Structures are given as C-alpha cells and as structure tokens.
C-alpha cells in the first residue's frame, strides 16, 4: 500500500482570477467554502459569478454535510454513474 498523505499538493487549493485549482484530496466542503468566499469577495452581477453560484448550489446537494467534510471531490467524480 502507498501512503499519499504526505503529498501536500493533493490538498492544495489555488484561486487565481476566475480560475480555481483543487488538489485531488480536497474535500467537497473545502471546495464549497472556497467558492463561497470567492463569491463574497467579488462584485455581484458578474456573469462568471452566477455560474459559480450554480456550482455551489449543486455541490451543496451532494451528500450529507458530514460526508462532504471527509469526501474528496475527485472521489465523487470517479464514482459518478453514466446517465
């Protein structure tokens, strides 16, 4: 078994301009909090802001908050089912 806990980049969060970069181990809760902070920091009414708000609304529907606190976004992506 390989322990990846020491790879700090997996938990890294970067926000630059209108772009975000989330490491594979970042939790859903951290993603939501980061995006909410970006929304609060920016002027309201920007087109990109409404898309960000939609993303937050969607992520808040994924799992129970206690699960979002430990579940990584990439884990949810890898178990997504074909629709």
C-alpha positions as CSV (number, residue, x, y, z in Angstrom):
1,X,0.0,0.0,0.0
2,X,1.2,3.5,-0.8
3,X,0.6,6.3,1.7
4,X,-0.1,9.6,-0.2
5,X,-0.8,11.6,3.0
6,X,2.5,13.4,2.8
7,X,1.9,14.8,-0.7
8,X,0.8,18.3,0.1
9,X,-0.2,19.2,-3.5
10,X,-3.2,16.8,-3.1
11,X,-4.8,19.1,-0.6
12,X,-3.8,22.3,-2.3
13,X,-6.3,25.0,-3.2
14,X,-5.5,27.8,-5.6
15,X,-7.7,30.6,-6.7
16,X,-6.3,32.9,-9.4
17,X,-8.6,35.4,-11.1
18,X,-11.6,33.4,-12.3
19,X,-9.8,30.1,-12.1
20,X,-9.6,27.5,-9.3
21,X,-7.3,24.6,-8.9
22,X,-8.2,21.9,-6.4
23,X,-5.9,19.0,-5.4
24,X,-7.4,15.5,-5.7
25,X,-7.8,15.2,-1.9
26,X,-9.6,18.4,-1.3
27,X,-13.0,17.8,0.4
28,X,-16.3,18.9,-1.1
29,X,-16.8,21.2,2.0
30,X,-13.5,22.9,1.3
31,X,-14.5,23.4,-2.4
32,X,-17.8,24.9,-1.3
33,X,-16.2,27.2,1.2
34,X,-13.6,28.4,-1.3
35,X,-16.2,29.2,-3.9
36,X,-18.5,30.9,-1.4
37,X,-15.5,33.1,-0.3
38,X,-14.8,34.0,-3.9
39,X,-18.4,34.9,-4.4
40,X,-18.4,37.2,-1.4
41,X,-15.1,38.8,-2.5
42,X,-16.3,39.7,-6.0
43,X,-18.8,42.2,-7.2
44,X,-22.3,40.8,-7.6
45,X,-23.8,40.6,-11.1
46,X,-20.7,39.3,-13.0
47,X,-21.6,36.5,-15.4
48,X,-19.0,34.2,-14.1
49,X,-20.3,34.7,-10.6
50,X,-23.7,33.3,-11.4
51,X,-22.0,30.1,-12.8
52,X,-20.0,29.9,-9.6
53,X,-23.2,30.2,-7.5
54,X,-24.8,27.4,-9.5
55,X,-21.8,25.2,-8.9
56,X,-22.0,25.9,-5.1
57,X,-25.8,25.1,-5.1
58,X,-25.1,21.8,-6.9
59,X,-22.3,20.8,-4.6
60,X,-24.4,21.5,-1.5
61,X,-26.8,18.9,-2.8
62,X,-24.1,16.2,-2.9
63,X,-24.1,14.0,0.2
64,X,-24.8,15.0,3.8
65,X,-22.6,17.7,5.3
66,X,-20.7,15.3,7.5
67,X,-19.8,13.2,4.4
68,X,-18.8,16.4,2.4
69,X,-16.4,17.1,5.3
70,X,-14.4,14.0,4.5
71,X,-15.2,13.1,0.9
72,X,-12.9,14.4,-1.8
73,X,-14.3,15.9,-4.9
74,X,-12.2,13.5,-7.1
75,X,-13.7,10.6,-5.2
76,X,-17.2,11.7,-6.1
77,X,-16.1,12.2,-9.7
78,X,-14.7,8.7,-10.0
79,X,-17.9,7.1,-8.7
80,X,-20.2,9.1,-10.9
81,X,-22.6,6.9,-12.9
82,X,-23.4,7.2,-16.5
83,X,-26.8,8.9,-17.0
